[in-house]
Amino acid sequence: MARVPAAAPHALAEVMNSIRNAPRALIRRRRARRTPPTPELAARPRPWTRAAGLVAVVLLGAWLGLLVVGDVRVPVGPMNTTMTLRPSVAGGTKINVSPLGALQLDSHIAPVRLDVNVDQLDPDRAQALVDHPERLSGLQDEVARDVEHGTLDLAVRSCVAVVTGATALGLAVYRRPGRALGAGGLALTLLVASGGTAYATWNPDSVLEPRFSGLLSSAPSLVGNARSIVTEFDVYQKELARLVTNVTKLYDVTSTLPAYQPDPTTIRVLHVSDIHLNPASWKIIASLVRQYKVNVIVDSGDTMDHGTAAENGFLDPIEDLGAPYVWVRGNHDSRETQNYLRSLKNAHVLDDGRARNVAGLRFAGIGDPQFTPDRSGSDGAEASQELAGARLASALRDQSTAGTPVDVAVAHEPSAAREVDGAVPLVLAGHLHREDMEVMKYGTRLRVEGSTGGSGLRAVEGKYPDPIQASILYFDRDTRRLQAWDEIKLGGLGLTTAEVSRHLPKENQPGATPSPSPSPSPS
């Protein structure tokens, strides 16, 4: 019998053990591939770190949601407004009245602020008030209902906005639907809690003690204390809504005025002045341009109130008025105002006696030598006006000598305009905030326009409000002489009157003989 080596049984035992342990090794390898070992040094995030990250995601997502879809456009009476909720530390309400500035109210204490932007007056709704005067008695109740409905709409939209924003950002960050929905729920909880805090701390008397910013910061010194400016400004906005639409009736009124009927070839000039930053003036001017088929607008200054760079945006509607805009600087308009207006495509700035041909007429003018936005006087003011007028008169005579006579001269103050007597048939001015017309010694007609802005913020300064005034001047296209003019007057604050009166120069009245050209005045 053959002998088996001594090491053979031991080798055989090892082979059998390997066969028996193979399935277990395979299972361990598969588990190792599925779950890689976690390094022992990697520590799990602490609970407060995860909570802080979640809060950051919630707040950022909610803010982005409000920013994108949180605005609500709300009609409040005849005005269009935009309401928005914004994150804030102190809360309160901010009312933006472009371009005048803003009013800030301590209306509530909560981590959200209510922003209200007064966008514009709606002509259709304002027209409805004019057509149905019985609605005026319920205007306050209508405004209250509009605000209530707008607030409810804003609350619903804000809830949707914060939940959507926080959920979307949570899904992008965590990539887990559960975490994302938790972020949305937390955002909704925070908004509801903020709303409850705002409701609990709501202070309706805050409207009586607002804080002004921008150009409205000077409003109390112009029109009284804070209580009166808030009350009167609200009334002022509502009344202007009616005044703007009253102008739609003016053109029909002129059809009943006898003695002069302008034909299609007549040049129609709209004379405005002293707008003093009243945004409603643009609506009135645009309406007059359409209804009277105006060829050119002439503004004899004080379009601004303080002449600051912050006011420049107020001039932008000039580009869309539908007619060329001829302008001279007033004592409330700065050089910066003048430079900005030069950049507008529809504007023609007159200064230093330089002449411009616009809409078939030749204009020349000079800016006011004074810049007194605070209405202060200075020594030698009258003399400086007369000197400016003399410079304009000299330029007008030079134009006549060159065979290019000027048809209409423009200056802001009447004292400067009087110096051109005899050098031009017609000179336009403003500054006085009241209309006037006279034929001066050497035959030049001086036309002074009232305030097309109703004196702006000063409308509520006196006992009786200033009216809104403008004029339509009719020129013969061949002779380029004034044939007639319509004085247009809208009632000021609290009044809804609209008047149009037709006037003719004496030489154009029936039976009169045409007057000769202005005789040259002594140089």
C-alpha positions as a printed NumPy array, in Angstrom:
array([[  0.   ,   0.   ,   0.   ],
       [  1.318,   3.367,  -1.03 ],
       [  2.08 ,   5.79 ,   1.758],
       [  0.473,   9.248,   1.78 ],
       [  2.792,  12.138,   2.587],
       [  2.255,  13.695,   6.007],
       [  1.462,  17.172,   4.626],
       [ -1.375,  15.994,   2.337],
       [ -4.19 ,  15.901,   4.944],
       [ -3.367,  19.425,   6.061],
       [ -3.472,  20.828,   2.471],
       [ -6.76 ,  19.046,   1.817],
       [ -8.298,  20.64 ,   4.915],
       [ -7.339,  24.127,   3.792],
       [ -8.923,  23.599,   0.356],
       [-12.175,  22.425,   1.933],
       [-12.254,  25.459,   4.273],
       [-11.795,  27.818,   1.311],
       [-14.701,  26.188,  -0.526],
       [-16.957,  26.479,   2.531],
       [-16.041,  30.202,   3.176],
       [-16.368,  31.364,  -0.459],
       [-20.106,  32.342,  -0.267],
       [-19.514,  34.382,   2.879],
       [-16.602,  36.296,   1.277],
       [-18.702,  37.008,  -1.803],
       [-21.525,  38.412,   0.335],
       [-19.082,  40.654,   2.233],
       [-17.665,  42.009,  -1.038],
       [-21.13 ,  42.862,  -2.374],
       [-22.058,  44.659,   0.85 ],
       [-18.792,  46.567,   0.72 ],
       [-19.534,  47.76 ,  -2.823],
       [-23.077,  48.844,  -1.911],
       [-22.186,  50.808,   1.222],
       [-18.719,  52.33 ,   1.072],
       [-17.196,  52.752,   4.475],
       [-17.635,  56.151,   6.125],
       [-14.403,  57.721,   7.241],
       [-14.2  ,  57.762,  10.963],
       [-13.103,  61.4  ,  10.99 ],
       [-16.253,  62.656,   9.084],
       [-18.624,  64.163,  11.672],
       [-22.383,  64.519,  11.13 ],
       [-23.742,  68.124,  10.795],
       [-24.971,  69.564,  14.03 ],
       [-28.76 ,  70.125,  14.374],
       [-28.467,  73.921,  14.771],
       [-26.388,  74.14 ,  11.555],
       [-29.089,  72.281,   9.604],
       [-31.77 ,  74.519,  11.13 ],
       [-29.885,  77.698,  10.231],
       [-29.451,  76.475,   6.655],
       [-33.166,  75.688,   6.387],
       [-34.125,  79.134,   7.709],
       [-31.769,  80.786,   5.208],
       [-33.328,  78.791,   2.348],
       [-36.841,  79.675,   3.542],
       [-36.149,  83.396,   3.867],
       [-34.295,  83.682,   0.545],
       [-36.895,  81.633,  -1.313],
       [-39.775,  83.631,   0.173],
       [-38.084,  86.931,  -0.742],
       [-37.473,  85.756,  -4.318],
       [-41.102,  84.643,  -4.577],
       [-42.385,  88.031,  -3.442],
       [-39.973,  89.754,  -5.787],
       [-41.141,  87.803,  -8.83 ],
       [-44.9  ,  87.357,  -8.368],
       [-45.774,  89.334,  -5.247],
       [-47.042,  92.556,  -6.909],
       [-50.754,  93.309,  -7.114],
       [-52.117,  96.04 ,  -9.395],
       [-55.105,  97.556,  -7.655],
       [-57.474, 100.247,  -8.997],
       [-58.246, 102.617,  -6.114],
       [-61.01 , 104.945,  -7.231],
       [-59.741, 106.757, -10.362],
       [-56.097, 105.855,  -9.634],
       [-54.013, 102.836, -10.586],
       [-51.774, 101.573,  -7.785],
       [-49.373,  98.688,  -7.222],
       [-49.21 ,  97.005,  -3.785],
       [-46.26 ,  94.866,  -2.688],
       [-45.029,  93.189,   0.497],
       [-41.307,  93.461,   1.186],
       [-39.142,  92.021,   4.005],
       [-38.309,  94.675,   6.565],
       [-36.883,  94.969,  10.039],
       [-39.135,  97.785,  11.269],
       [-42.289,  97.181,   9.173],
       [-44.524, 100.154,   8.351],
       [-45.993, 101.385,   5.075],
       [-44.279, 103.284,   2.266],
       [-46.383, 105.226,  -0.264],
       [-44.469, 106.225,  -3.4  ],
       [-45.924, 109.229,  -5.239],
       [-43.724, 109.537,  -8.312],
       [-42.018, 111.888,  -9.017],
       [-42.668, 113.829,  -5.822],
       [-41.121, 111.346,  -3.419],
       [-42.525, 109.068,  -0.736],
       [-44.466, 109.053,   2.534],
       [-43.478, 106.56 ,   5.235],
       [-46.03 , 105.596,   7.89 ],
       [-45.425, 103.737,  11.158],
       [-48.556, 101.714,  10.467],
       [-47.479,  98.41 ,  12.054],
       [-44.583,  96.523,  13.638],
       [-43.739,  93.339,  11.767],
       [-40.949,  91.901,   9.597],
       [-42.836,  92.896,   6.435],
       [-43.417,  96.339,   4.897],
       [-46.31 ,  97.344,   2.652],
       [-45.227,  99.329,  -0.438],
       [-47.909, 101.234,  -2.358],
       [-46.97 , 102.886,  -5.676],
       [-49.392, 105.479,  -7.069],
       [-48.882, 104.848, -10.792],
       [-51.316, 107.114, -12.631],
       [-54.865, 108.379, -12.952],
       [-57.121, 106.202, -15.078],
       [-58.945, 108.372, -17.663],
       [-61.754, 105.859, -18.246],
       [-62.726, 105.558, -14.598],
       [-62.354, 109.295, -14.128],
       [-64.588, 109.859, -17.16 ],
       [-67.196, 107.579, -15.602],
       [-67.244, 109.84 , -12.538],
       [-67.875, 112.854, -14.75 ],
       [-70.612, 111.119, -16.752],
       [-72.328, 109.891, -13.577],
       [-71.984, 112.61 , -10.907],
       [-74.155, 110.602,  -8.526],
       [-71.151, 108.302,  -7.998],
       [-69.139, 111.098,  -6.39 ],
       [-71.1  , 110.846,  -3.154],
       [-69.972, 107.251,  -2.731],
       [-66.377, 107.759,  -3.851],
       [-64.922, 107.412,  -0.345],
       [-66.736, 104.118,   0.226],
       [-65.588, 102.913,  -3.187],
       [-61.972, 103.756,  -2.365],
       [-62.264, 101.912,   0.976],
       [-63.642,  98.828,  -0.781],
       [-60.902,  98.964,  -3.416],
       [-58.207,  99.08 ,  -0.742],
       [-59.799,  96.196,   1.168],
       [-60.074,  94.013,  -1.933],
       [-56.538,  94.897,  -2.946],
       [-55.195,  93.968,   0.48 ],
       [-56.962,  90.587,   0.419],
       [-55.691,  89.901,  -3.086],
       [-52.187,  90.876,  -1.985],
       [-52.386,  88.528,   1.032],
       [-53.421,  85.548,  -1.118],
       [-50.849,  86.256,  -3.813],
       [-48.113,  86.766,  -1.201],
       [-48.913,  83.4  ,   0.411],
       [-48.652,  81.654,  -2.944],
       [-45.46 ,  83.575,  -3.751],
       [-43.592,  82.704,  -0.534],
       [-44.653,  79.034,  -0.572],
       [-43.676,  78.632,  -4.227],
       [-40.381,  80.454,  -3.818],
       [-39.311,  78.613,  -0.655],
       [-40.394,  75.206,  -2.013],
       [-38.588,  75.702,  -5.323],
       [-35.383,  76.843,  -3.65 ],
       [-35.612,  74.015,  -1.088],
       [-35.955,  71.468,  -3.87 ],
       [-32.947,  72.937,  -5.671],
       [-30.79 ,  72.902,  -2.531],
       [-31.816,  69.669,  -0.753],
       [-33.101,  67.625,  -3.759],
       [-35.619,  66.011,  -1.425],
       [-39.375,  66.655,  -1.87 ],
       [-39.959,  66.289,   1.856],
       [-37.408,  68.945,   2.774],
       [-38.708,  71.227,   0.015],
       [-42.307,  70.957,   1.221],
       [-41.095,  71.604,   4.768],
       [-39.41 ,  74.809,   3.573],
       [-42.639,  75.921,   1.872],
       [-44.687,  75.2  ,   4.976],
       [-42.261,  77.094,   7.186],
       [-42.364,  80.073,   4.809],
       [-46.166,  80.139,   4.947],
       [-46.067,  79.918,   8.75 ],
       [-43.661,  82.863,   8.972],
       [-45.812,  84.979,   6.629],
       [-49.017,  84.212,   8.532],
       [-47.276,  85.034,  11.813],
       [-46.   ,  88.311,  10.349],
       [-49.498,  89.152,   9.119],
       [-50.945,  88.445,  12.534],
       [-48.324,  90.658,  14.167],
       [-49.044,  93.459,  11.711],
       [-52.776,  93.174,  12.372],
       [-52.256,  93.201,  16.136],
       [-50.007,  96.281,  16.003],
       [-51.935,  98.177,  13.286],
       [-52.034, 101.923,  13.972],
       [-54.56 , 103.802,  11.776],
       [-53.494, 107.157,  13.246],
       [-50.054, 106.805,  11.649],
       [-51.384, 108.551,   8.525],
       [-51.521, 111.771,  10.521],
       [-47.781, 111.732,  11.244],
       [-45.955, 110.64 ,   8.088],
       [-42.265, 111.018,   7.292],
       [-41.53 , 112.675,   3.968],
       [-38.67 , 111.87 ,   1.614],
       [-37.64 , 113.18 ,  -1.794],
       [-39.315, 116.359,  -2.98 ],
       [-42.218, 115.815,  -0.586],
       [-39.85 , 116.597,   2.28 ],
       [-40.546, 120.295,   1.653],
       [-44.303, 119.793,   1.417],
       [-45.143, 120.71 ,   5.034],
       [-43.434, 124.104,   4.675],
       [-45.345, 124.757,   1.456],
       [-48.854, 123.682,   2.301],
       [-49.115, 123.425,   6.06 ],
       [-48.556, 120.819,   8.722],
       [-48.39 , 117.077,   8.217],
       [-52.041, 116.52 ,   9.068],
       [-53.288, 118.939,   6.396],
       [-50.891, 117.774,   3.671],
       [-51.975, 114.134,   4.01 ],
       [-55.655, 115.037,   4.071],
       [-55.494, 117.592,   1.29 ],
       [-53.178, 115.596,  -0.937],
       [-55.629, 112.681,  -0.938],
       [-58.448, 115.051,  -1.866],
       [-56.187, 116.733,  -4.405],
       [-55.534, 113.458,  -6.228],
       [-59.233, 112.561,  -6.386],
       [-60.315, 115.989,  -7.514],
       [-57.659, 116.145, -10.219],
       [-59.022, 112.885, -11.59 ],
       [-62.268, 114.665, -12.29 ],
       [-60.597, 117.811, -13.559],
       [-58.531, 115.899, -16.093],
       [-61.59 , 114.314, -17.618],
       [-63.571, 117.556, -17.631],
       [-61.24 , 118.685, -20.364],
       [-62.859, 116.159, -22.718],
       [-65.88 , 118.45 , -22.884],
       [-63.942, 121.578, -23.743],
       [-63.608, 121.067, -27.464],
       [-67.367, 120.605, -27.829],
       [-67.91 , 123.863, -25.973],
       [-65.79 , 125.822, -28.444],
       [-68.105, 124.872, -31.309],
       [-70.717, 127.253, -29.868],
       [-68.306, 130.217, -29.719],
       [-68.984, 132.638, -32.587],
       [-66.909, 135.111, -34.62 ],
       [-63.906, 132.9  , -35.422],
       [-63.81 , 129.424, -36.845],
       [-60.288, 128.044, -37.325],
       [-59.811, 126.202, -40.591],
       [-57.619, 123.121, -41.086],
       [-54.664, 125.264, -42.172],
       [-54.657, 127.299, -38.942],
       [-51.6  , 126.839, -36.724],
       [-52.73 , 125.958, -33.213],
       [-50.359, 126.757, -30.341],
       [-50.989, 125.49 , -26.798],
       [-49.504, 127.945, -24.272],
       [-48.771, 126.466, -20.827],
       [-46.716, 127.775, -17.922],
       [-45.819, 127.269, -14.248],
       [-46.63 , 123.554, -14.08 ],
       [-44.635, 123.326, -10.824],
       [-44.237, 119.56 , -10.859],
       [-47.931, 118.698, -11.042],
       [-48.091, 115.243, -12.735],
       [-51.76 , 115.732, -13.668],
       [-50.724, 118.556, -16.008],
       [-49.346, 116.071, -18.547],
       [-52.744, 114.372, -18.792],
       [-54.451, 117.708, -19.336],
       [-51.903, 118.847, -21.931],
       [-52.094, 115.555, -23.835],
       [-55.894, 115.771, -23.875],
       [-55.82 , 119.341, -25.211],
       [-53.295, 118.385, -27.884],
       [-55.579, 115.621, -29.157],
       [-58.854, 117.513, -29.007],
       [-57.634, 120.817, -30.425],
       [-55.229, 119.202, -32.911],
       [-52.41 , 121.325, -31.474],
       [-49.369, 121.854, -33.724],
       [-46.897, 123.069, -31.084],
       [-46.773, 123.496, -27.289],
       [-45.036, 126.519, -25.73 ],
       [-44.028, 126.357, -22.058],
       [-42.939, 129.687, -20.571],
       [-41.095, 128.16 , -17.612],
       [-41.281, 126.984, -13.996],
       [-42.007, 123.434, -15.078],
       [-40.083, 122.244, -12.014],
       [-40.313, 123.3  ,  -8.398],
       [-36.754, 122.991,  -7.068],
       [-34.737, 122.269, -10.214],
       [-32.984, 119.249,  -8.687],
       [-31.717, 116.214, -10.582],
       [-34.314, 114.108,  -8.764],
       [-37.028, 116.005, -10.615],
       [-35.668, 115.395, -14.115],
       [-37.696, 112.234, -14.629],
       [-40.828, 114.358, -14.352],
       [-40.035, 115.753, -17.83 ],
       [-40.046, 112.382, -19.611],
       [-43.754, 112.489, -20.663],
       [-42.887, 115.467, -22.913],
       [-41.67 , 112.979, -25.535],
       [-45.168, 111.441, -25.785],
       [-47.403, 114.527, -25.8  ],
       [-47.992, 114.368, -29.553],
       [-46.652, 117.837, -30.464],
       [-43.276, 119.662, -30.407],
       [-42.504, 121.214, -27.023],
       [-40.922, 124.717, -27.029],
       [-39.566, 125.687, -23.603],
       [-37.765, 128.495, -21.759],
       [-36.22 , 128.323, -18.301],
       [-38.087, 129.812, -15.329],
       [-36.747, 130.856, -11.938],
       [-37.65 , 127.383, -10.532],
       [-35.818, 125.6  , -13.377],
       [-32.077, 125.027, -13.076],
       [-29.416, 124.779, -15.764],
       [-29.388, 121.056, -15.04 ],
       [-33.095, 120.987, -15.809],
       [-32.433, 122.792, -19.085],
       [-29.651, 120.384, -20.096],
       [-31.845, 117.366, -19.362],
       [-34.703, 118.791, -21.391],
       [-32.368, 119.352, -24.365],
       [-31.837, 115.581, -24.47 ],
       [-35.544, 114.84 , -24.989],
       [-36.394, 114.122, -28.609],
       [-39.568, 116.231, -28.655],
       [-38.203, 119.364, -26.907],
       [-36.893, 122.663, -28.307],
       [-35.09 , 124.774, -25.693],
       [-34.965, 128.545, -26.281],
       [-32.229, 130.667, -24.694],
       [-29.993, 133.682, -25.408],
       [-32.318, 134.912, -28.169],
       [-31.502, 132.101, -30.594],
       [-34.401, 131.425, -32.979],
       [-35.987, 128.08 , -33.913],
       [-38.506, 127.243, -36.644],
       [-41.133, 124.895, -35.236],
       [-44.479, 123.909, -36.813],
       [-44.508, 126.816, -39.273],
       [-43.674, 129.558, -36.73 ],
       [-40.357, 131.148, -35.778],
       [-39.716, 131.305, -32.019],
       [-36.986, 132.966, -29.954],
       [-36.619, 133.254, -26.197],
       [-34.345, 133.679, -23.213],
       [-34.127, 131.786, -19.919],
       [-34.813, 133.47 , -16.612],
       [-31.577, 134.999, -15.228],
       [-32.715, 134.205, -11.666],
       [-32.734, 130.76 , -10.022],
       [-34.779, 131.122,  -6.842],
       [-36.565, 127.815,  -6.129],
       [-37.106, 128.907,  -2.525],
       [-39.043, 131.982,  -3.768],
       [-36.535, 134.307,  -2.173],
       [-35.75 , 137.698,  -3.651],
       [-32.342, 139.14 ,  -4.333],
       [-30.971, 142.628,  -4.827],
       [-31.041, 143.732,  -8.452],
       [-33.544, 141.067,  -9.513],
       [-35.67 , 143.518, -11.518],
       [-32.615, 144.993, -13.213],
       [-31.395, 141.527, -14.218],
       [-34.795, 140.766, -15.758],
       [-34.721, 143.977, -17.76 ],
       [-31.189, 143.236, -18.913],
       [-32.232, 139.778, -20.082],
       [-35.195, 141.286, -21.915],
       [-32.918, 143.836, -23.578],
       [-30.624, 141.019, -24.785],
       [-33.64 , 139.217, -26.241],
       [-34.874, 142.409, -27.942],
       [-31.444, 142.955, -29.509],
       [-31.426, 139.403, -30.86 ],
       [-34.933, 139.893, -32.289],
       [-33.864, 143.047, -34.122],
       [-30.844, 141.25 , -35.53 ],
       [-33.153, 138.548, -36.85 ],
       [-35.395, 141.135, -38.532],
       [-32.384, 142.857, -40.099],
       [-31.21 , 139.508, -41.458],
       [-34.599, 138.957, -43.131],
       [-35.691, 136.159, -40.774],
       [-38.095, 137.932, -38.399],
       [-39.34 , 136.107, -35.311],
       [-43.089, 135.497, -34.973],
       [-43.286, 134.69 , -31.238],
       [-40.887, 135.613, -28.431],
       [-40.922, 133.752, -25.098],
       [-39.665, 134.792, -21.643],
       [-40.642, 133.663, -18.165],
       [-41.153, 136.935, -16.296],
       [-43.349, 139.71 , -17.769],
       [-40.765, 142.324, -16.728],
       [-38.308, 140.742, -19.151],
       [-40.967, 140.283, -21.838],
       [-41.869, 143.986, -21.787],
       [-38.395, 144.883, -23.064],
       [-39.136, 143.399, -26.503],
       [-41.965, 145.846, -27.233],
       [-41.801, 146.822, -30.906],
       [-39.366, 144.043, -31.874],
       [-41.878, 141.196, -32.349],
       [-45.664, 140.886, -32.878],
       [-46.296, 138.613, -29.852],
       [-44.406, 137.732, -26.665],
       [-45.469, 134.992, -24.224],
       [-44.689, 134.893, -20.483],
       [-45.844, 133.346, -17.203],
       [-44.636, 133.593, -13.585],
       [-47.668, 135.464, -12.183],
       [-49.947, 132.393, -11.924],
       [-52.761, 134.387, -13.516],
       [-53.741, 135.174, -17.08 ],
       [-53.294, 138.606, -18.618],
       [-53.191, 140.152, -22.087],
       [-52.204, 143.639, -23.203],
       [-50.953, 145.509, -26.253],
       [-47.895, 147.49 , -25.251],
       [-46.889, 151.017, -26.344],
       [-45.098, 150.032, -29.564],
       [-47.663, 147.466, -30.685],
       [-46.318, 144.164, -29.297],
       [-48.968, 141.993, -27.694],
       [-47.961, 140.531, -24.301],
       [-49.738, 137.316, -23.341],
       [-49.215, 136.096, -19.728],
       [-50.365, 132.548, -18.968],
       [-51.711, 131.292, -15.63 ],
       [-50.471, 128.162, -13.855],
       [-51.149, 125.004, -15.846],
       [-50.216, 123.058, -12.723],
       [-52.667, 124.911, -10.499],
       [-49.553, 126.154,  -8.632],
       [-48.49 , 122.553,  -7.946],
       [-48.161, 121.707,  -4.254],
       [-49.14 , 125.27 ,  -3.417],
       [-52.694, 124.572,  -4.622],
       [-53.843, 124.132,  -1.019],
       [-51.716, 126.918,   0.45 ],
       [-54.276, 129.717,   0.325],
       [-57.919, 129.968,   1.24 ],
       [-59.018, 129.45 ,  -2.359],
       [-57.256, 127.002,  -4.695],
       [-55.556, 128.226,  -7.852],
       [-57.233, 127.144, -11.108],
       [-55.482, 125.147, -13.809],
       [-55.072, 127.421, -16.832],
       [-53.892, 127.103, -20.426],
       [-54.605, 128.789, -23.754],
       [-55.009, 127.803, -27.39 ],
       [-53.572, 130.449, -29.739],
       [-54.693, 130.444, -33.388],
       [-52.241, 131.731, -36.024],
       [-52.8  , 132.37 , -39.711],
       [-50.389, 130.112, -41.609],
       [-49.652, 132.713, -44.301],
       [-49.208, 135.877, -42.206],
       [-48.179, 133.988, -39.029],
       [-50.2  , 136.518, -36.971],
       [-52.442, 135.803, -33.999],
       [-56.093, 135.518, -35.109],
       [-57.828, 134.466, -31.87 ],
       [-57.242, 132.645, -28.619],
       [-59.219, 130.448, -26.24 ],
       [-58.673, 130.768, -22.501],
       [-59.176, 127.406, -20.775],
       [-59.723, 127.26 , -17.035],
       [-60.264, 124.19 , -14.878],
       [-61.398, 124.509, -11.274],
       [-58.69 , 123.941,  -8.654],
       [-58.729, 121.707,  -5.603],
       [-62.278, 120.808,  -4.571],
       [-63.833, 122.372,  -7.708],
       [-64.987, 120.611, -10.881],
       [-65.662, 123.561, -13.167],
       [-64.383, 123.829, -16.727],
       [-64.598, 127.06 , -18.729],
       [-63.578, 128.065, -22.254],
       [-63.768, 131.676, -23.407],
       [-63.03 , 132.853, -26.967],
       [-61.193, 136.148, -27.571],
       [-60.322, 138.06 , -30.733],
       [-57.819, 140.885, -31.261],
       [-59.51 , 144.195, -32.014],
       [-58.241, 144.166, -35.59 ],
       [-59.999, 140.81 , -36.212],
       [-63.375, 141.835, -34.832],
       [-66.189, 142.497, -37.354],
       [-65.85 , 145.923, -39.009],
       [-62.327, 146.545, -37.724],
       [-59.362, 147.366, -39.954],
       [-56.16 , 145.358, -39.625],
       [-53.586, 146.988, -37.411],
       [-50.121, 147.787, -38.779],
       [-47.028, 145.879, -37.727],
       [-45.443, 146.817, -34.402],
       [-43.51 , 150.035, -34.726],
       [-39.849, 149.821, -33.771],
       [-39.174, 150.812, -30.195],
       [-36.229, 153.04 , -29.286],
       [-33.083, 150.947, -29.147]])
